[in-house]
Amino acid sequence: MKQEIGQSYYKELIDLQDVEGVEAQIRSLLEIPIESISDLEMWLKSEKDLMNKITEAMTGHQVDFYRDYGWVNS
């Protein structure tokens, strides 16, 4: 099941509070053997997808923080 970042709410992409789960996803990337150009291309796509999910989630949480902070101090 492939998720596109533009089609999912950021909290559905990756749970950043599940540190062990995020670490496991990163470790699984490090364990993928790269023996050809096509392996490297697939690895780079997988790495890019994971980093995009992490970045999108971090940005979403930051927006939530600033939005909530504004409500508290208004």
MMTF fields as JSON, N, C-alpha, C and O atoms, coordinates in Angstrom:
{
  "mmtfVersion": "1.0.0",
  "mmtfProducer": "UNKNOWN",
  "numBonds": 295,
  "numAtoms": 296,
  "numGroups": 74,
  "numChains": 1,
  "numModels": 1,
  "chainsPerModel": [1],
  "groupsPerChain": [74],
  "chainIdList": ["A"],
  "bondAtomList": [4, 2, 8, 6, 12, 10, 16, 14, 20, 18, 24, 22, 28, 26, 32, 30, 36, 34, 40, 38, 44, 42, 48, 46, 52, 50, 56, 54, 60, 58, 64, 62, 68, 66, 72, 70, 76, 74, 80, 78, 84, 82, 88, 86, 92, 90, 96, 94, 100, 98, 104, 102, 108, 106, 112, 110, 116, 114, 120, 118, 124, 122, 128, 126, 132, 130, 136, 134, 140, 138, 144, 142, 148, 146, 152, 150, 156, 154, 160, 158, 164, 162, 168, 166, 172, 170, 176, 174, 180, 178, 184, 182, 188, 186, 192, 190, 196, 194, 200, 198, 204, 202, 208, 206, 212, 210, 216, 214, 220, 218, 224, 222, 228, 226, 232, 230, 236, 234, 240, 238, 244, 242, 248, 246, 252, 250, 256, 254, 260, 258, 264, 262, 268, 266, 272, 270, 276, 274, 280, 278, 284, 282, 288, 286, 292, 290],
  "bondOrderList": [1, 1, 1, 1, 1, 1, 1, 1, 1, 1, 1, 1, 1, 1, 1, 1, 1, 1, 1, 1, 1, 1, 1, 1, 1, 1, 1, 1, 1, 1, 1, 1, 1, 1, 1, 1, 1, 1, 1, 1, 1, 1, 1, 1, 1, 1, 1, 1, 1, 1, 1, 1, 1, 1, 1, 1, 1, 1, 1, 1, 1, 1, 1, 1, 1, 1, 1, 1, 1, 1, 1, 1, 1],
  "groupList": [{"groupName": "MET", "atomNameList": ["N", "CA", "C", "O"], "elementList": ["N", "C", "C", "O"], "formalChargeList": [0, 0, 0, 0], "bondAtomList": [1, 0, 2, 1, 3, 2], "bondOrderList": [1, 1, 2], "singleLetterCode": "M", "chemCompType": "L-PEPTIDE LINKING"}, {"groupName": "LYS", "atomNameList": ["N", "CA", "C", "O"], "elementList": ["N", "C", "C", "O"], "formalChargeList": [0, 0, 0, 0], "bondAtomList": [1, 0, 2, 1, 3, 2], "bondOrderList": [1, 1, 2], "singleLetterCode": "K", "chemCompType": "L-PEPTIDE LINKING"}, {"groupName": "GLN", "atomNameList": ["N", "CA", "C", "O"], "elementList": ["N", "C", "C", "O"], "formalChargeList": [0, 0, 0, 0], "bondAtomList": [1, 0, 2, 1, 3, 2], "bondOrderList": [1, 1, 2], "singleLetterCode": "Q", "chemCompType": "L-PEPTIDE LINKING"}, {"groupName": "GLU", "atomNameList": ["N", "CA", "C", "O"], "elementList": ["N", "C", "C", "O"], "formalChargeList": [0, 0, 0, 0], "bondAtomList": [1, 0, 2, 1, 3, 2], "bondOrderList": [1, 1, 2], "singleLetterCode": "E", "chemCompType": "L-PEPTIDE LINKING"}, {"groupName": "ILE", "atomNameList": ["N", "CA", "C", "O"], "elementList": ["N", "C", "C", "O"], "formalChargeList": [0, 0, 0, 0], "bondAtomList": [1, 0, 2, 1, 3, 2], "bondOrderList": [1, 1, 2], "singleLetterCode": "I", "chemCompType": "L-PEPTIDE LINKING"}, {"groupName": "GLY", "atomNameList": ["N", "CA", "C", "O"], "elementList": ["N", "C", "C", "O"], "formalChargeList": [0, 0, 0, 0], "bondAtomList": [1, 0, 2, 1, 3, 2], "bondOrderList": [1, 1, 2], "singleLetterCode": "G", "chemCompType": "PEPTIDE LINKING"}, {"groupName": "SER", "atomNameList": ["N", "CA", "C", "O"], "elementList": ["N", "C", "C", "O"], "formalChargeList": [0, 0, 0, 0], "bondAtomList": [1, 0, 2, 1, 3, 2], "bondOrderList": [1, 1, 2], "singleLetterCode": "S", "chemCompType": "L-PEPTIDE LINKING"}, {"groupName": "TYR", "atomNameList": ["N", "CA", "C", "O"], "elementList": ["N", "C", "C", "O"], "formalChargeList": [0, 0, 0, 0], "bondAtomList": [1, 0, 2, 1, 3, 2], "bondOrderList": [1, 1, 2], "singleLetterCode": "Y", "chemCompType": "L-PEPTIDE LINKING"}, {"groupName": "LEU", "atomNameList": ["N", "CA", "C", "O"], "elementList": ["N", "C", "C", "O"], "formalChargeList": [0, 0, 0, 0], "bondAtomList": [1, 0, 2, 1, 3, 2], "bondOrderList": [1, 1, 2], "singleLetterCode": "L", "chemCompType": "L-PEPTIDE LINKING"}, {"groupName": "ASP", "atomNameList": ["N", "CA", "C", "O"], "elementList": ["N", "C", "C", "O"], "formalChargeList": [0, 0, 0, 0], "bondAtomList": [1, 0, 2, 1, 3, 2], "bondOrderList": [1, 1, 2], "singleLetterCode": "D", "chemCompType": "L-PEPTIDE LINKING"}, {"groupName": "VAL", "atomNameList": ["N", "CA", "C", "O"], "elementList": ["N", "C", "C", "O"], "formalChargeList": [0, 0, 0, 0], "bondAtomList": [1, 0, 2, 1, 3, 2], "bondOrderList": [1, 1, 2], "singleLetterCode": "V", "chemCompType": "L-PEPTIDE LINKING"}, {"groupName": "ALA", "atomNameList": ["N", "CA", "C", "O"], "elementList": ["N", "C", "C", "O"], "formalChargeList": [0, 0, 0, 0], "bondAtomList": [1, 0, 2, 1, 3, 2], "bondOrderList": [1, 1, 2], "singleLetterCode": "A", "chemCompType": "L-PEPTIDE LINKING"}, {"groupName": "ARG", "atomNameList": ["N", "CA", "C", "O"], "elementList": ["N", "C", "C", "O"], "formalChargeList": [0, 0, 0, 0], "bondAtomList": [1, 0, 2, 1, 3, 2], "bondOrderList": [1, 1, 2], "singleLetterCode": "R", "chemCompType": "L-PEPTIDE LINKING"}, {"groupName": "PRO", "atomNameList": ["N", "CA", "C", "O"], "elementList": ["N", "C", "C", "O"], "formalChargeList": [0, 0, 0, 0], "bondAtomList": [1, 0, 2, 1, 3, 2], "bondOrderList": [1, 1, 2], "singleLetterCode": "P", "chemCompType": "L-PEPTIDE LINKING"}, {"groupName": "TRP", "atomNameList": ["N", "CA", "C", "O"], "elementList": ["N", "C", "C", "O"], "formalChargeList": [0, 0, 0, 0], "bondAtomList": [1, 0, 2, 1, 3, 2], "bondOrderList": [1, 1, 2], "singleLetterCode": "W", "chemCompType": "L-PEPTIDE LINKING"}, {"groupName": "ASN", "atomNameList": ["N", "CA", "C", "O"], "elementList": ["N", "C", "C", "O"], "formalChargeList": [0, 0, 0, 0], "bondAtomList": [1, 0, 2, 1, 3, 2], "bondOrderList": [1, 1, 2], "singleLetterCode": "N", "chemCompType": "L-PEPTIDE LINKING"}, {"groupName": "THR", "atomNameList": ["N", "CA", "C", "O"], "elementList": ["N", "C", "C", "O"], "formalChargeList": [0, 0, 0, 0], "bondAtomList": [1, 0, 2, 1, 3, 2], "bondOrderList": [1, 1, 2], "singleLetterCode": "T", "chemCompType": "L-PEPTIDE LINKING"}, {"groupName": "HIS", "atomNameList": ["N", "CA", "C", "O"], "elementList": ["N", "C", "C", "O"], "formalChargeList": [0, 0, 0, 0], "bondAtomList": [1, 0, 2, 1, 3, 2], "bondOrderList": [1, 1, 2], "singleLetterCode": "H", "chemCompType": "L-PEPTIDE LINKING"}, {"groupName": "PHE", "atomNameList": ["N", "CA", "C", "O"], "elementList": ["N", "C", "C", "O"], "formalChargeList": [0, 0, 0, 0], "bondAtomList": [1, 0, 2, 1, 3, 2], "bondOrderList": [1, 1, 2], "singleLetterCode": "F", "chemCompType": "L-PEPTIDE LINKING"}],
  "groupTypeList": [0, 1, 2, 3, 4, 5, 2, 6, 7, 7, 1, 3, 8, 4, 9, 8, 2, 9, 10, 3, 5, 10, 3, 11, 2, 4, 12, 6, 8, 8, 3, 4, 13, 4, 3, 6, 4, 6, 9, 8, 3, 0, 14, 8, 1, 6, 3, 1, 9, 8, 0, 15, 1, 4, 16, 3, 11, 0, 16, 5, 17, 2, 10, 9, 18, 7, 12, 9, 7, 5, 14, 10, 15, 6],
  "groupIdList": [1, 2, 3, 4, 5, 6, 7, 8, 9, 10, 11, 12, 13, 14, 15, 16, 17, 18, 19, 20, 21, 22, 23, 24, 25, 26, 27, 28, 29, 30, 31, 32, 33, 34, 35, 36, 37, 38, 39, 40, 41, 42, 43, 44, 45, 46, 47, 48, 49, 50, 51, 52, 53, 54, 55, 56, 57, 58, 59, 60, 61, 62, 63, 64, 65, 66, 67, 68, 69, 70, 71, 72, 73, 74],
  "secStructList": [7, 7, 7, 7, 4, 4, 4, 1, 7, 2, 2, 2, 2, 7, 7, 6, 6, 7, 2, 2, 2, 2, 2, 2, 2, 2, 2, 2, 2, 2, 6, 1, 7, 7, 7, 1, 2, 2, 2, 2, 2, 2, 2, 2, 2, 2, 2, 2, 2, 2, 2, 2, 2, 2, 2, 2, 2, 2, 2, 2, 2, 2, 2, 2, 2, 2, 2, 2, 2, 2, 2, 2, 6, 7],
  "xCoordList": [0.835, 0.0, 0.88, 1.612, 0.808, 1.632, 0.849, -0.294, 1.47, 0.836, 1.58, 2.806, 0.861, 1.437, 1.266, 0.208, 2.293, 2.246, 1.096, 0.434, 0.834, -0.208, -1.601, -2.54, -1.768, -3.078, -3.359, -4.45, -2.418, -2.592, -2.318, -1.454, -3.068, -2.818, -1.472, -1.179, -0.664, 0.711, 0.813, 1.775, -0.154, -0.086, -0.327, -0.006, -0.887, -1.112, 0.119, 0.213, 1.061, 2.223, 3.214, 3.684, 3.522, 4.516, 4.288, 3.975, 4.447, 4.271, 5.642, 6.396, 5.958, 7.267, 7.444, 8.57, 6.348, 6.461, 6.891, 7.357, 6.74, 7.199, 8.65, 8.943, 9.539, 10.953, 11.514, 12.275, 11.144, 11.657, 11.161, 11.896, 9.925, 9.39, 10.095, 10.395, 10.358, 11.077, 12.494, 13.003, 13.13, 14.487, 14.514, 15.445, 13.516, 13.454, 13.342, 13.94, 12.574, 12.446, 13.777, 14.14, 14.491, 15.798, 16.792, 17.547, 16.792, 17.707, 17.427, 18.35, 16.157, 15.828, 16.403, 16.796, 16.456, 17.096, 18.583, 19.138, 19.21, 20.651, 20.982, 22.119, 19.996, 20.226, 19.938, 20.174, 19.434, 19.113, 20.409, 21.194, 20.634, 21.837, 21.703, 20.65, 22.782, 22.811, 23.896, 25.092, 23.432, 24.367, 24.283, 24.993, 23.416, 23.278, 22.754, 22.356, 22.761, 22.232, 20.745, 20.266, 20.016, 18.576, 18.324, 17.365, 19.172, 19.067, 19.28, 18.555, 20.281, 20.575, 19.42, 19.05, 18.852, 17.712, 16.527, 15.866, 16.257, 15.152, 15.445, 14.549, 16.693, 17.065, 16.894, 16.339, 17.372, 17.248, 15.786, 15.444, 14.926, 13.5, 12.921, 12.15, 13.279, 12.792, 13.269, 12.509, 14.533, 15.09, 14.397, 14.063, 14.18, 13.504, 12.076, 11.631, 11.359, 9.985, 9.94, 9.092, 10.852, 10.884, 11.239, 10.597, 12.242, 12.637, 11.523, 11.326, 10.797, 9.669, 8.577, 7.986, 8.309, 7.304, 7.734, 6.934, 8.995, 9.509, 9.465, 9.036, 9.906, 9.9, 8.483, 8.23, 7.562, 6.168, 5.574, 4.873, 5.856, 5.335, 5.949, 5.242, 7.253, 7.898, 7.343, 7.101, 7.144, 6.586, 5.156, 4.78, 4.362, 2.989, 2.919, 2.091, 3.784, 3.815, 4.264, 3.763, 5.205, 5.666, 4.529, 4.342, 3.784, 2.641, 1.616, 1.091, 1.333, 0.399, 0.882, 0.097, 2.174, 2.743, 2.537, 2.054, 2.906, 2.777, 1.319, 0.989, 0.446, -0.979, -1.52, -2.226, -1.191, -1.664, -1.036, -1.703, 0.201, 0.871, 0.183, 0.024, -0.227, -0.923, -2.252, -2.654, -2.941, -4.241, -4.058, -4.873, -3.003, -2.784, -2.433, -2.876, -1.647, -1.148, -1.959, -1.531, -3.108, -3.925, -4.673, -5.406],
  "yCoordList": [-1.176, 0.0, 1.24, 1.491, 1.999, 3.178, 4.41, 4.602, 5.244, 6.477, 7.654, 7.73, 8.542, 9.784, 10.831, 10.917, 11.617, 12.609, 13.578, 13.944, 14.008, 14.975, 14.45, 15.24, 13.145, 12.55, 12.087, 11.587, 12.238, 11.74, 12.846, 13.7, 12.804, 13.693, 13.303, 12.115, 14.269, 13.961, 12.965, 12.2, 12.958, 12.024, 10.585, 9.648, 10.409, 9.057, 8.521, 7.317, 9.388, 8.969, 8.175, 7.113, 8.706, 8.076, 8.591, 9.764, 7.712, 8.086, 8.4, 7.493, 9.681, 10.084, 9.794, 9.776, 9.568, 9.199, 7.748, 7.35, 6.959, 5.573, 5.545, 5.172, 5.946, 6.077, 4.742, 4.703, 3.658, 2.343, 1.976, 1.365, 2.344, 2.061, 2.858, 2.329, 4.132, 4.972, 4.453, 4.355, 4.121, 3.576, 2.272, 2.042, 1.432, 0.171, 0.411, -0.309, 1.427, 1.745, 2.232, 1.886, 3.031, 3.522, 2.376, 2.259, 1.529, 0.375, -0.565, -1.124, -0.734, -1.627, -1.084, -1.86, 0.229, 0.811, 0.464, 0.158, 0.519, 0.243, -1.214, -1.54, -2.088, -3.521, -3.979, -5.138, -3.081, -3.449, -3.564, -2.616, -4.723, -4.864, -4.06, -4.042, -3.41, -2.646, -3.261, -3.1, -3.972, -4.699, -4.277, -4.811, -3.325, -2.873, -1.444, -0.901, -0.859, 0.497, 0.519, 1.448, -0.486, -0.516, -0.699, -0.138, -1.479, -1.595, -0.229, 0.154, 0.493, 1.817, 2.774, 3.544, 2.735, 3.596, 3.289, 4.202, 2.002, 1.611, 2.053, 2.532, 1.895, 2.298, 3.801, 4.259, 4.562, 6.016, 6.452, 7.386, 5.79, 6.103, 5.776, 6.565, 4.632, 4.247, 5.225, 5.612, 5.619, 6.565, 7.911, 8.535, 8.363, 9.637, 9.607, 10.567, 8.507, 8.383, 8.45, 9.14, 7.735, 7.747, 9.138, 9.634, 9.764, 11.097, 12.116, 13.028, 11.976, 12.869, 12.706, 13.692, 11.471, 11.228, 11.857, 12.498, 11.669, 12.23, 13.756, 14.396, 14.334, 15.788, 16.339, 17.345, 15.69, 16.141, 16.09, 17.012, 15.015, 14.882, 15.94, 16.548, 16.162, 17.172, 18.564, 19.345, 18.872, 20.171, 20.313, 21.368, 19.258, 19.286, 19.522, 20.3, 18.853, 19.046, 20.464, 21.063, 20.991, 22.353, 23.351, 24.278, 23.176, 24.046, 23.946, 24.957, 22.706, 22.52, 23.249, 23.898, 23.138, 23.789, 25.296, 25.902, 25.899, 27.355, 27.788, 28.829, 27.002, 27.33, 27.257, 28.162, 26.185, 26.028, 27.086, 27.589, 27.419, 28.435, 29.779, 30.536, 30.075, 31.325, 31.401, 32.468, 30.262, 30.26, 30.49, 31.174, 29.936, 30.064, 31.5, 32.013, 32.142, 33.486, 34.611, 35.765, 34.308, 35.368, 36.161, 37.089],
  "zCoordList": [0.0, 0.0, 0.0, 0.957, -1.058, -1.198, -0.779, -1.194, 0.046, 0.48, -0.13, -0.051, -0.72, -1.213, -0.123, 0.5, 0.105, 1.174, 0.965, 1.936, -0.256, -0.522, -0.251, -0.162, -0.118, 0.049, 1.473, 1.748, 2.369, 3.73, 4.743, 4.546, 5.814, 6.934, 7.538, 7.671, 7.9, 8.292, 9.444, 9.504, 10.355, 11.479, 11.041, 11.773, 9.857, 9.331, 8.612, 8.373, 8.262, 7.499, 8.336, 7.927, 9.514, 10.381, 11.803, 12.006, 12.769, 14.174, 14.761, 15.112, 14.864, 15.367, 16.851, 17.349, 17.558, 18.978, 19.133, 20.201, 18.083, 18.087, 17.608, 16.472, 18.498, 18.156, 17.667, 16.699, 18.328, 17.924, 16.523, 15.746, 16.2, 14.877, 13.791, 12.721, 14.068, 13.106, 12.939, 11.822, 14.058, 14.004, 13.203, 12.431, 13.379, 12.644, 11.137, 10.339, 10.762, 9.335, 8.756, 7.632, 9.531, 9.077, 9.01, 8.045, 10.036, 10.035, 8.867, 8.274, 8.543, 7.423, 6.12, 5.249, 5.977, 4.796, 4.757, 3.701, 5.923, 5.989, 5.706, 5.366, 5.843, 5.635, 4.205, 3.865, 3.377, 1.999, 1.202, 1.148, 0.586, -0.234, -1.532, -2.169, -1.894, -3.139, -4.01, -3.769, -5.032, -5.89, -7.355, -8.207, -7.633, -9.013, -9.029, -7.998, -10.183, -10.326, -10.003, -9.353, -10.446, -10.153, -8.659, -8.129, -7.963, -6.503, -5.848, -4.929, -6.336, -5.793, -6.046, -5.16, -7.233, -7.548, -6.645, -6.151, -6.427, -5.54, -4.105, -3.409, -3.662, -2.31, -2.138, -1.14, -3.113, -3.032, -2.982, -2.257, -3.741, -3.71, -2.336, -1.788, -1.778, -0.446, 0.62, 1.508, 0.523, 1.491, 1.362, 2.369, 0.135, -0.104, 0.44, 1.069, 0.201, 0.699, 2.222, 2.788, 2.89, 4.354, 4.873, 5.799, 4.295, 4.752, 4.491, 5.295, 3.388, 3.126, 4.178, 4.619, 4.578, 5.623, 6.945, 7.627, 7.297, 8.548, 8.502, 9.462, 7.395, 7.248, 7.297, 7.96, 6.602, 6.588, 7.998, 8.414, 8.726, 10.093, 11.01, 11.814, 10.895, 11.739, 11.445, 12.365, 10.175, 9.796, 10.307, 10.818, 10.169, 10.659, 12.155, 12.63, 12.895, 14.353, 14.705, 15.656, 13.937, 14.191, 13.941, 14.73, 12.872, 12.59, 13.715, 14.179, 14.152, 15.265, 16.514, 17.206, 16.794, 17.974, 17.915, 18.872, 16.787, 16.667, 16.682, 17.249, 16.068, 16.073, 17.5, 17.943, 18.218, 19.595, 20.507, 21.411, 20.292, 21.093, 20.91, 21.868, 19.678, 19.403, 20.12, 20.584, 20.213, 20.914, 22.389, 23.009, 22.977, 24.416, 24.776, 25.803, 23.941, 24.263, 23.628, 23.662, 23.055, 22.43, 23.47, 23.129]
}
